[in-house]
């Protein structure tokens, strides 16, 4: 049975749900890294079972004992091993699982693969209990990344049909810090009460309910990973699917990408005041102006319209296919230079016309408003 992940670091998990202990060994950690064990304990306490009616009735402290690799709170370079001793064991409760296998669990495939010798108590090595040492390793990773300036955070996006807000485009370190201090992190303050009701209702009906977690990593430098098999997304997906309950992983707007146009799915790049390339999908521009454009024209396939025009008349407006806009973005409090194409370029030109007292209606062919514009790109 393999239980090791190897890349820049090595992760080896061990133990069984109702065995004496569970744990993890982290190999290839560099020496000299300061580890805050109070931070470790906070995440372990947050994960610990038996805290309320929503979680399993099993009670475990999930306290990690460091066996090697750490001295005076600093990594030594040796493999870092942490062990969690199980205290709430009821092995006899699972005596029937050899012949009465649970749907949605590992009981049957493990029985076939290991010829009936697998530990069935609570799922043995396949149990969600084994995610406790993964939380320990995750906290170590978060602390190392933080020391490199990379901040990682997450919140509960949905439980059943109850949904939280998505991360805003201008999510910052402070927002992630506030979420990390919550036992059940949500962006909207009151939404978790409804999530809790959904969970308890399912439990009352002897059922369960699924959910989604949204995670963000800030200040990740460009160029991490390699093309194709060693991309950042490839490695993250592989690790995420090591958590038994995870059934899908998507990045960005991955779950709805099939419903989007390319111009909607791509993030436009712009330059900040220091000349660094960055990107955004939301802008709140003050004093914007077009500083350059291409002669190639484009127009919106459905035609443009505007609430400023009392008549319901749509029309094709010739717009520059690509423009560069400079302005002050109040979302980031920075001067920005936006290079826009497609739908975004049309939107910006439409709105900037208002600054000059010009409406889309002033541009269209009044007699034939939906006559295609010759040699222009059609933007859907």
N, C-alpha and C positions, 0 to 999 in steps of 0.2 A: 504494500500500500504506500503510494507516494504522498508525502505531506510537506513538500518543500517547494518554495517559489524562488527562482534564481534570476537575478539581473544584477544591477549595481549593488544591491544588498540581497541577502538571503533570508527568507522567512521559513522557519520550520515549526509547525504546530504539533502538539502532542496531547495525549490524554483522551478520556471518554467522559460522557455526560455524567455517569454515575460511578466513575472510577475514583481513585483517591485524589487525583489532581488533574488539572489541565494547564497548558502553558505554551510558551513560544520562545524560540531562540532566534535572535536577529544577528546575522553574520555580516561581516564587511563594513560595520559602522566605523567611521573614522574616530580616532582618539581625540580627547580634549574637548568634547562637546558637553556643555553644561545642561543637565536635565533637571527640571523642576518636578520633584516627586509629588508635590501638592497638586500640580496641574494634572498629573497622571491620576491621582486619587479622585479628583473631581470628575473626570470623564468616566472612570470606573464606577463611581457611585451613581452617576447618571444612568449607566447601562444596567446596573445591578437589578436582578429580578425581585419580585415580591414586595414592591413598594406601594402598590395600589391595586384597585380592582381590575384595572385594564391589563395588567401583566400576569404572568404565570404565578401560581400560588407558591411556587418554590422560593425559598428565601436563601440568598447567598450574599455574603459581604463583598465578594469579588475584590478582595485585597490582594495585591500583587507582592510576592516576595522575590526580590532580586537575588539570584544565585551567583551571577558572574557578569563581568563586563562593565561594572559601575563601581567607582570608588570615590567617596566624598562628593557624590552627585555629578561626577564627571566620567565620561566614557573612557575606558582604558585601551580600547582597540581590540580586546578579546570579544568573542561572541557574547552578546547581552541576552541573558536568559531570565525570564520571569515566570514564576509558577503561581497558580491560584488553587488553593486547596478546596475541594468540595466538602460541604458540611451537611447539606440537606439532601440525603440520598435515600431513595425508596426503591431499591432494585426489584423487590418482589412485585411492585405494581406493574412491571413490564414482563412478567413471566409468560404471558400468553402470546407475546408478539412473534414467537417462532412459528406459530400456526395461524395467528390472526393478525395479518399485516395491515397497517394503516395506509389508506390512500393518501397520496400527496406527500408521503415520507419516503425515506430511503430503505425501509424494511425489506421490500421485495427485491430491488436490484442488488442491494448489499448481500442478501441471502444467496442470490444466484452467483454473484461475483466471487464471494468468499466461501462458497460451499457450505453455508450454514454455521460457520465458525465465528461470524461477526458478533460483536457485543450489541445486543438489542436493547439494553437498558437505556431508555430515553433517547434512543437513536445512536448510542455509542459515540463513535468518532464523527458521525455525520450530523450530530445534534447542533442546533442553534446555540447551545451552551458554549461551543468552541469559538463563537464569535467574541467571547470575553477577552481572550488573549489577543485577538485581532484588534480590538479597541485599544488595548495597551500599546501594541505596535503602532497603531494609527496616531496615538497621542505623541509618541516619540518622534514620529515623522513630522507631525505638525510643529513640534517645537524646533526641530532642525530647520524646517522650511522658514519658520518665523525668523530665525536668526539670520537667514539669507534674504529676508525682506519679503517673503511670500506668505500671504495670509490666506488661510483656508477656512471656510465657514459653510453652514448649511441651515436649512429650515424645513419644516414639514410643509410640503406644497399642497398635499391633499390627503384626506382619509375618506374613502368611499366617494360620495358626491360633494363633500364639503371641501371647499378650496380656499387656500390662502392666496395672497397676492404673489406674483412672481417677483424675483429680484429686479429692482429698477436698473436701468443702464448705468446709473451713476452710483451704484452700490460702493460703499467705502469701508475702510478699516473699522470705523466707529460702529457702523451698523452690524458688522460681523461680530464685534466684541459684545454688543448688547445681546445678540442672539445666543452667543455662547454661554451667557450667564443665566439663560432660562432653562428650566428643566425640560420644557416642551417648546422648542423655539418656533415661533410663528411671527410673521411680520405684522399682521393685524392682531391687535391685542385681544379681541373677543372671540376669535374664530376657533381657538382650541376647545372651548366649552362645547361647541357643536360637534367637533371631532370626537371628543370624549363620549358624548351622548351616542354617537354612531357606533363607536366601539362597544359600549356597554349594551346597547340594544342588540347587536349581533351576538354578543356573549350570552345574553339572556335567552336568545333563540338557539343556543348551542351551535353557533356559527362564528365566523370570523370575517374580517373585512381588510381589503388591501389599501395601499397608500403610495404616495410618491414623495421622494426627498429631492430637493433642489440644492445643489452644491455649487459653490463658486470659489475660484482661486484667484486672488488679486496679485498683480505685479509679477506675473510669470514672464520671464524674458522670451523674446521671439527666438525660434529656432530649436526649441527643446524637442528631442526625438529624432527619428530617422524616417525616410519615406517608407510607405507600405507596411511591412511586417513589424517594424519597430517604432511606429508612430506613437505619440503620447496617448492618443485615443485607444490604440490597440492595447497598450499596457494597462491603462486605467480600466478598460472593459474587462480584461482578463481577471484583474484583482477584484473588481466589483462582483463578478459572477462567482467568486469564491464564497460569498455570503449566501447561505442556502436559500433565503427568501427572495433574493433578487431575480426577477424574471425578464427585465428589459433595462437597457441603458441607452440613453440618447444624449447628444451634445447640441447645445444651442437650441434651435427650434426643430430638432430632429424628428420629433413625433408628428409635426405638422408640415414638414418640408415638402411633402408630396402635393400639398394644396397651395404652394407658393410659387411665384415667378422667380426667376433668377435674380431680377432686380430687387425683389423683396427679401430674398434670402441672404444676399451678400451685404457685408458691412462695408461702408465707404471709408476710405482712409483720409486722414487730414493731418496737418502739421500743427503742433502746438507752438507756443511762443519761443521755445528753445530749439525749434527745428526738428523735434523728435516726431517720428511717424506714430500715430495712434489711430484709433477708430471709434466710432460711436454709431448708434442707430437712432438716437434721440438728440435733438438740438433745441435750444431756446436761444435764438440769435438776437443780439442787439446790434444795431447799426451795420447790418450786412450789406455787402456790395459785391457785384461780379467783377473779378479782376482779369479773367481771361475766359475764352470760350473757343470751341471749334466751329468752323463754318458749316459742318455737317448738321442738317436739321433733323428733327424728330417731331412726332405728334402722338397724342394719346388715342389709342384705338377707339375708345368709347366716346371720345370728345370731351372737352372741358366744360365745366359749368361753375357757377358761383352763387352763393347766397346774396351777394351784393347786387346781383342782376335780378330784377323782379320777374322777368320773363323766363319760362322754362325752356331755354334754347341751348342745346349743346352744339359745340362746333369744334372743328379742327384748328388748332393754333400752331403755327410754325415755331418751334423752340430749338435752341441749340442742343445738340445731342450730348455734349459734355461741357460742363462749366466748372470754374474754380471760384469759390466764394470765400471771402474773408469777413470775419465778424467776431463778436464777443459772445461766447457761449456761457449763459448764466447758470447752466447745470453744473459745469465744471469750473466756473470762474476763470476761464482762460480765453486768450485770443486764439482763434482757430482758423485754419485754412482747409476748406472742404472741397475735395475733388468729387464731383457728383456726375453720375450718368443715369440714363433711363428715367424711371418714374421719379426718383428723388430730384433729378435735374429739372424736370418739368414742374414739380411742386415748388421748388425754390424760385424758379422764374415767374410762376404764377403769383406767388406771394410778394416777390420783390416788385412786381408791376404796381402793386397797391401803393408802395411808397411814392411812386410817381403819378398817382392818380389815374392809373391805366387799368382797365378791366380786360379779361379774356375776350369779352364781347367786341372790344375795339379792334381785335386782331382778326376775327373770323370773316369769312365770306358771307355777308348778310343774306345774299340770295340763295347760295348753296353752301350752307355751313358745314356739311359733312362730305364735301368733295375731297378725295385723297390728295395730299400734298406731294407733288412730284419729287422723286429722288430723296424723299425723307424716310427715316427709320420709323417703323410703327411700334409703339410701346404699348404692351398689353397690361 
